[in-house]
Amino acid sequence: MNAHQFSTEEIAAVYKVIRERRDMRHFHDAPLEEGQLERFIRAAHMAPSVGFMQPWRFLRISDPNLRKAIQVHVEEERIATADALGERSSEFMRIKVEGILSCAEVLIVGLTDYREKYIFGRRTMPEMDLASASCAIQNMWLAARAEGIGLGWVSLFDPARLREICHMPVGSQPIAILCLGHVKEFYPAPMLEMEAWDQRKAISDIVYENVWGAAESN
């Protein structure tokens, strides 16, 4: 027995929320409970970050006109993405990619400006600010799922254009549009898997031992 581990029930709950987290696209617009969004943001803000730089910033979109402008831009990028996909274009266009106008809350997640002053852990890998912010988003995702709230991460946008739409400062970088809200049900499997876009790789295909590409020995 490890003296530091959680109870059996708590451990099971952690693995359950990881297993049942979904990237949601279908919402209804009932508001979140009082304090719920704040809890999710606090969960995100507890994420680890390289050099403790905490590069994440959250912009809540409460203006309906601004939300619509964001959705229009995402739709433009969806069409451009379809054009770039060639033979899979029509297949892609059948997939719902966002719920910006139907969800309860929209958050823009951005990397703060003046990140270049953080050297600890970023001298050779400056992209670790993005990795850190991704951990914050995952924290929020799991917290929302635990409370029965759906979250969808939308990445179909031009960062420079979204920064302009949202009047973000020069040097900042939007990395995600998050849609949060109530859902009728959670997808039984990842939506893109259900749509036959792709499937989850086997563990044996992603774990190597000592040599890249060499399967882990038993």
N, C-alpha and C positions, 0 to 999 in steps of 0.2 A: 504493500500500500504506500503510495507516494503521499507524503504529508501535505504537499502543495496542491494536489489535484482537487477538483470540484467533486460534488456528489455525483453518483451515477445518473441521476435524473437531470442534473445541470449539464453534464457532459453530453447526454443524449439530446438535450434541447439545442446546444450549440451546433452539433452535427446536423440536426434536423433543419435548422434555419439556413445553414449553408446549402444543404441538399435541395431545399424547396424554394430558394431565392429564384426569382424570375425577372427577366427584362420585360416589363409590361408595356403594352401599347393600347390596351382597351380600358377606359376609365369611365366613371360617371362623376358628375361635378359636385357631389355632396361635400361640404367643407370638412376639413380635418377637425378633430377635437381640439379644444382649447389646450394650448401648451404642447401639442403633439409635434408640430414642426420644430419648435425650439428643442425638444428632446432629440429629434433626429440630427439637428445641427450640432448639438452638444456631443452626440455620439461620433459624428464625423470629426469634430475638433479634438477628440481623444486619440485620433490615429497617430501612428508613428511617423516621423519625418526625418529625413537625412539632415544631420547637423542641427536638429530641432528647429528647422527654419520655418515650419508651418506655412507653406506657400499658398495654401488654399484660401480663396475668398468666395463668398456666396452672395449672389445678387438675386434678391427675391423680386419677381416680376408680378406686380399687383395691378398695373395699368393694362386694361383690356386692349387698348390700341397698340401698346408695345408688344403684348403677347401675340397679337395678330401679325404684326410686322415680322416678328421672329418666325412665326409659322409660315408666312409667305416665303421668307428666305430659305427655310428648310425645304419647302416644296420645290423651289428653284434648284436647289442642290440635289434633291431626289431625282429630278428629271435629268440633270447633268450626269449623275451617277449611273442612271439607266443607260444613257447614251454611251458611257465608257465601258459598260459591261458587255457590249456586243451581243452575242447570241443568247445571253441570259437576261437580256433587257426586259422582255415581256414577263418573264418569271419574277424578276425583281419588282416590277411595277404592281404585281398582284399582292405583294407583301405590305402590310401596314407597318410603317416605320416610326410613327410618332403619335402622341395623344395630347399635343400642346393645347388645343382649344377645349378639350373635354376634361382634363384633369383638374384637381383642386388647387394645386400649387405648381408653379414653374420656377425653378432656380437655375441661374447661370453659374456654373463653377468656373472660376478663373484662377490662373497663377498670378500672383501679385507682381507688380513692377519692382524694379531695383533688386531683382533676384541675383544679379551678378555679384553682389557684395558677399554672398554666402559661398565660401570656398570649401568648408568642412564637408567632405563627402562628394563634392561636385567638381573638384579641380579637373579630373579626367572624365567625369561622367555628368555633365551639366543637366542631362535629362532626368536626374534623380529628383528634381522638383516635381516633374510629372508623375513619377512613380509614387512619390509621397502623397500627392493629391489624389491619386487613384486609390490609395489605401483609405483616405478619408471618405471617398465616395462609397467604397465597399462597406465601411462601417455604417454609413447611413442606410445603405441598401438592406443590410442584415437587420438593423434596428427597425426599419419600416416593415420588413417582412414579418418580424416577430410580433408586431402590433397589428398585422393584418392589412397593411397599407402597401399598395403597389408602387413600384418605382421603375421608370424607364429612362435609360441613358441614351440620349439622341446625340449623334456625332456627325450628322449630315449638315454641315455648315462650313462656310469659309471663315476662319478665325478673324481675319482682318475686317470682313464685312460685319460679322456679329459684334465685334468690338465697337465698330462705328454705330451700329443700330442701338447698342446699349450704352453708348457714351462712356466706355471704359477708357482709362488712361493709356497713353502711349507706353509701351513696355509691358503691359499686362497681356495675358494670353487666355482667351476663353478655351476651355477644353471639353465642356459638357453642357448640354441642356438637360436638366433633370425634370421629368414629369412625375409628380407625386399625387396619389389620390386613391380613393376607394375603387375597388374592382368587383365585378359580379362574381368572379372566380379567378383563381390563379391557374395559369396554364399547367397541365399535368407534366409537361416536359418543356424544355426551351422552345420558344416559338419557331425559331429557324430550323430546329430539328424536326418539329411537327410539320413544317412547310417543305421538308425534304431539301432545304438549301444546303445543309451539311449535317454531319453527325459527330458526336463526341468521340475523340480518339481513345483508343485503348491505352491503359496505363503502361503496358509493355512497349508502346510506341513513343512514349515521352520520357521514360526513365532510362538513362544510360549508366554504365559503370566504368569508370577510369578512362575509357576511350569514347569520344563523341560518336554516337551511332551504334555502339556496342550494347547489346541487351544486358540488363542486370542479371547477374548469375544467381541461381537459387541456392 
